[in-house]
Amino acid sequence: MGLHCGIIGIANCGKTTVFNCMSNTKAETTNFAFSSNKSNIGVINIPDLRIKELEKFQPTEKLVYATIDIIDIPGLTKGSSNGEGIGNSFLSDIRNSDALIHVLRCFDDENLPHIDGSVNPVRDLETIDLELQIKDLESINKKIVKMEKLVKIGDKEAKQAIEILKIYQNHLENMQNARTAPVKDEDKKFVEDLCLLTAKPVMIVCNVDEKSLSTSNHYIEAVKEAVKEEKLTVLTIAASLEAEISELETLEEKQEFLNDYGLSEPSVNLIIRSAYDILNLQSFFTVGPKEIKAWTIKKGMTAPEAAGVIHSDLQRGFIRAEVMKYYDFVHFGSENAVKNAGKFHVEGKTYIVDDGDIIHIRFNV
């Protein structure tokens, strides 16, 4: 579906290390601030244990996981919106992202100096939020001027637009993010064209030392307190440890390493699944001897819309969807057994696809 998740954070917070653990692309990491002059782009496979489970019941030539694009955006700093540090040349990469992963440094290390002289993740969070709020306020102010000109020539909708824009203006001026502005969903259409930076869904990733993975620390607790009103997802990762795991060659080696640290899977997998969730995404499957494939759709999509993700012809000529639930298929062991149990469904154009549905589309073009 061409969806993008951006990784943001202050310089030297560990976001490129996180990117390398998540992505099929490896970017250079250093201890120097502003050492990168470009965003790194990669593709993430969404970890989904169901695909391997489906293969047990349907031997296949190929397994294809759902994917999203991931963008590692160079570290921002105070004044980025006015051209400080790297400058605002990368704000367009944030604007083009559908959701954001905000990495915060929550560990001490004398060998890795902090750009502001001390480790303070709440301050870092506020610094980045402020820079994005400033750019959003610029966008809002420009559109208000534009709408005021339209009001003068009798555009009635422009007057309503100004009322909504001023709610955002006041909210941003009070150093609040656009996503928490007291605006009804139907009125958000007036800012859709602006792609406001602080309106994007965001999750917080606390980058910690190995010890804090199991015990937490005061930095993590401070972050959770700071974002509790906004009810943001806060996850913890030891990026340096995850980097070691990602370098191991076999699953057995990786599992042994994880067991040593009391982990059932790499923490990065949880981050990836959470990113998938905040993008409001889910997967359905097509299952056959050639391939078992996870397809990415928005939650709430109908069967014809899901068919269109496979190919536009399937949506255009949609007749019906033959549907099995994932748990029914693995419980009964085959399509015929699902049918015999009365769990095989034929659905029409109004059917809302569930996460994990196994679907075969009947169509005619």
C-alpha positions, 0 to 999 in steps of 0.5 A: 500500500506504499505506507511509510513509517518515519524514525525521528529523534535527537542526534545520537539517540540511537535511531539509526541503530534501531533502523538497522535492526528493523530494515533490510537496509544497513546504514552507517552509525557514528558517535558524531552528531549531524554525521548523516546528510540524507535519510535512510530508506528501507523495507520492513517485513512485518513479523507474523508467526501465522505465515509459518503456521499456515505452511504446516497445513499448505505446503508452498513454494514461497512465503511472502510477509507484509511490508511497510517502508521505514525511513531513518530521518537524520537527527534533529535539534533545537532550531531545526525548523529555522535551519540549525544543525542539519536544518529543515531539509528533512522535515519533508521526509517527516511530512511524507511519513504516515506514522512516526517512531520517536526514539529517545535516549534513556541511557548514560554513556560517557563515551557517547556525548549528548548534544545538549550536554546531559541525558534528558529524554523528556527535554529531547521529546519536547525539543523535537515536538516544539520544532515540529509545532513551529512548522505546523504553525507556519502552515496553519498561518499561511492557510488562514491568510489564504482562507481570509482572501476567499472569505472576501469573495464570498466563499462560505466554506472558507469562513468555517475553515478559518474557525477550525484553523484558529483552533489549531493555531491556538493549540499549537501556540500553546505548545500542544500537538495537532493530533490532540486539538479539540476538533471533530473528525469531520472538521479535520478535512480543513487541514488534510492538505497540510499534512501536519507533522504533529497530527501524525500517529506516533509511538515512543521508543526508549533506547536503554542499556541492557540492564534496564530492559528488565528493571526499567530506569528513571528515564523511562518512568519520566517519559511515561509520565510525560506522555500519559495524557496523550496515551502514547505507546511507550516501548523499550529497546536496547538498540546495541543489544538488538544490533548484536542479535541481528548480526547472528546467522541462525535462528538457533543462535538468535534464540539462545542469545534471547534466552540469555536476556529473558526475551522470547523474541527481539524487541524490535519485532514488537516495535514493528508490530506496534508501528503496523498497529498505529498505522491502523493496518491489518493483514489478510492471507492468500494461501496456495501451493505457489505462495502464502502471502500476507496482504496489508489493508486498512482496518475496516476495508470491505472485501472488494477494497481488499481485493483491489490491494491484490489487483485493481481488476479483482476489485473492478470485477468483484463477484464474491469472497470465499473466506476462512478464518485463520484459527478455523483453518489451522484448527481443522487442517484443510479447506475441505475440513473447514467446509465440512465443519460449516466454517467456510463463508461466501461473502459479498461486497459489504463484508468487512475483512477481519485480521487474519482472514484467508480469502479467495476472490471470485471475479469477472472482468 
